[in-house]
């Protein structure tokens, strides 16, 4: 196991601005334009200030609820979580957790991290919402870093990243590897494209393998997405072959939530490799696909499955 680098300790009170300096400087012209945009939308600026860490300027504002929308590449809304958030707001009779917003198209504002709070406020019949409005629109692309209101599972993370990649590909043709911060990890783009085609795709079973063989590409983002769609097609084909192997084990009377993890572990060519070098995606998945097609369920014993452990089969959940 590679050793993790110890995070460098930071001296107390050594970074950013002192509290009294957050509002003392003159706001830039970009904030004046943003203030006018908020006024035109029927909102009201409560105040302007500099962020205490990076000294970036932003606004605290009240926005009409009807002009705020989630960014179009977010995960799907959870009605259960919306109801839970609405109940909490209703009980204390206060909205105490401002959303983040940036100026969007057609006079609207986009929120990269307030989808469920927006839904909760609409459920409660609210007229307005409090937001930290940021001048830099690219902040809306950092959805995985910003979204802390509800923990992401792998499917949600991957779908958000894939949707973001598809949206950015129409606007920006920089190499894919320059979007490493926005996308977090290359495997999420590939997995998200799989989930778009098959909502029950068992991405968790293949994620550990992809983290070792799927890297950000040097190709421009639109071209990189074409490559990733090919990779997604290959993964879905592999998933079908693994499904067949799991079905064969079940026909022999083997029942376990770890059957898929067992099969994937058996066909994983990187399982015993200690090399830190990135493996080749196509070579790795092609080997796994060939092994899955040759998988002989008749040679598997129940005790082998019982010892395997691993993540339970998410498609059975």
N, C-alpha and C positions, 0 to 999 in steps of 0.2 A: 504494500500500500504506500503510495507516495505521501510524504509528510506534508501537512498543511503549514503554510507560512503563518507565523504568529503575527497577528495584527499589531501594527506599531501603536504604542500607547501615545495618547495625545495629552499634552499638559492641560490642566483645567483652565478654562477661560482664556484660551490662546487663539481662538478662531472667530472670525466674523466681526460684527459691529456691537458696540455697547448699546444698551437699551435706549439711551437718550439720543443716539445718532440715527435711529431708524426712520425718523420723520423730519430731520433737521435740514436736509439738503433740498435743492430745487428739483422737482420731478422732470424727467426728459419729455421731449415733444411727443414721443410715442404714447405716453400716458395721457396727454391732452386729447389725442385722437381717439384713444380708447374710451375716455370719459364721454366724449361726444357720441360715440357709438352706443354707449350704455344709455345715455339720455334719450337718444333717438328711439331706442327699443322700449322706452317707458320705464327704465330702471333708474336707480339713484346711487351715486357714489357716496359711500360712508366715509371713506378715507383712503389715503395713499401712504405707502411705506416701503422701506427697503427690507428685503429678506434678511434675517439675522445671520444666516450662514454665508450666502453668496453675494449679498448686497444688491440683488436684483430688485428692480421696482415692480410693484404690483398693487392692485386695488382691492379694497374690501367693498363690495357692492350688494345692493338688493336688486334682484332681477325678477321681472314677471315670469311666472312659472311657464307660461305658454311660449316664451322665446328661448327656453333652455332645452336642449336635446342631448342624449348621449352620443359620443362619437360612434359612427356607423360600423366600426369594426370591433365592438366589444362583445363579450360573451353574452349568452342569452339571459334574460331576466328570470330570477327565481321568485315566483309568486309567494312562496312560503317565507322567504327572507324579507320580501317587501312588507308582508303583513306583520312580521316580527318587528321590523324597524318602525313601521307606522304605530304599532302598539306602544313601543317604548317612547316615541315622541309624544304620543297622545297622553300617556300617563304623567309625564313631567310637564306637559303643556308648554314645551320649549323646543326649538330647533337649534341645537348647540354644536353641530358639526358641519361647518360650511363645505360646500362642494368646491372643486376647482373648475374653472371655466376659461375658455379662450374664444375669441371672436370667430364665428363660423360663417357659412354662406347665408345670403338672403336675410341679413339682419339678425340671424339667430346666434346663439352662443352654444358651443359644444362643451360637454363635460366628460373628461376621460376617466373620472373616478367616482361619479355620483349617481350611477344608474339606479341603484336600489333606493337611495335617499330621494331621488326625483320621483320614483314610483310611489314611495311612501307618502310624500307630500301631496301628490295628486290623489292618492287614496283618501287622504284626510281632507281634501277640498281646499288646500292652501292656495292663496293668490300669488304668493311670491316666495323666493328662496334666497338665502344669503350665500354669496360665492366669493372666493378669492379669484379675481380675474387677472390672468397673466397675459402680458403683451405678446410673448413669443409663442406662436402657434405650434411650433415643433414640440412643445411640452406635452401636447395632446398625444404625441406618438409614444410617450414613455408610459404606456398604460400598465404594464406589468409592475413597474416600479411604484406607480402612483396608487394603484388600486388596492387598498388595504381594508375596505369595508366588509369584504366577505372573502374568506380564503379560497383561492383557486384550486381546483383539482386539475389533473393533467389535461383532461379533455378541454376544459375552459381556457386554460393557458394557451394550449396549442391552437384552438380555434381563434382566439383573439390575435395571436401572432400571425396566423395565416391570412386572416381578414385584413390586418394592418399591412402586410406585405403586398397583398393584391391592390389595396388602395394606393399605397405609395408608389407602386410600379407604374401607375398612370401619371404620376407627378414628378418622379425623380428617377433618373437612370444611372445613379452612382452604382459602383460595385456593391454587391450584396454584403460583403464583409464590412463595409462602412456603416452598416445598420446593426452592428453587434449589440450595442446598448439597447436599441429599441426592441430587438427580437429576442434578446437574452441568450438564447442558444439555438444553433442551427437546426437541431433535431425537432424543435417545436414547430418550425415552418413545415417540415415534411409531415410530421404527425397531424398538424392542423389540416393539411390538404387531404389526408386520409379520412379524418373525422368528417370533413365536408361531404365526402362521398358515402361514408358509412358511419352513422352516429353510434353504432354499437361496436365499432372497431376497438380491439383490445390493445390500445397503444401502450399501456403500462408494461405489457409483457416484452415489448421491443425497445422501450426507451433506454434501458441500460446499454443495449447493443449499439443503438444509434449514437449515444453520447461518446462512443469510442470510434465511430467511423463516419459520422456525418459532421462536416465542417462547413463554415461559411465559405461561399464561393467567390472567386475573383471576377466572375462575370457580372455585367451590369444587371441590376435587379430584374428587369423584365425577362432577360434571357435566363437568369438564375431560376426564376419561377418555372420556366419551361422544363429545366432540368429537374426541379423538385417535383413537378407533376409526374414526370417519368419515374422518379424514385418512389413517389406515393403509390403509383400503379404497381410497382414491383412489391412494395410492402403489403398491399392488399392481396396480391397473388400469394405471397408467403402466408398471410393470415388465413386464407382459404385452405392452404395445404396443412397448416397447423390445426385448423378446425377439423379437418378430416382425420388427423392423427388422434385428436382428443375424442372424437366420436368413436374411433376404433377401440380406444381404451375403455370407454364407457360400455361398449358392446360386450367387452370381456368382464364386465361387472365391477370395474374400478370406478369408484366415486370419490371425488375430492375437489375442493375449490382450488387446488393447486395443480390440476392436470395440465393446464396451458403452460404455467410456469415451468413445470417439469419437462414438457416437450421442448419448449424454447431453449431451456438450459442444455438439453441433450444434443440439440442441433447447432448450438452456438459455437462457431470455430474460435472465438476469442475467449472462451470460458477459462482456459488455463494459461493464457498468454499474460505475461507480466510486462510486456513492452509498453513504454509510454508513448511510442510513436502512434500517430493516427492510422488506423486501418483503412483500407480502401472500401468505400461503400458498396460498389457493385460487386466486387469480389466477395465481400462478407455475406451480403444478402443472397447472392447466387449460390454460395455454398450451403447456406441455411435452407434455401428452397429445395435444392437437390436432396439434402438430408431429410427434410420433411416428407418429401415424396417417397423416400425409401424407408421411412419409419415403420418398424415392424412391431406392432402392438403385442404380438404373441410372445415376444421375448421379455416383456416387462412384468415385474412382480409387484405385488401390492406394497411390500416393504420398501421397495425402491422409491415409490411415489411418496410414501409416508415420511421418508427421510429427507425429501427434496425441499419442502417448505417453499419459500418465495412468496411473491404477492398473490393474493387470491384472484381468481378470474373475474375481472371487472365486467365482462359481458354477461355474466350470470347474475349480476346484482340487480 
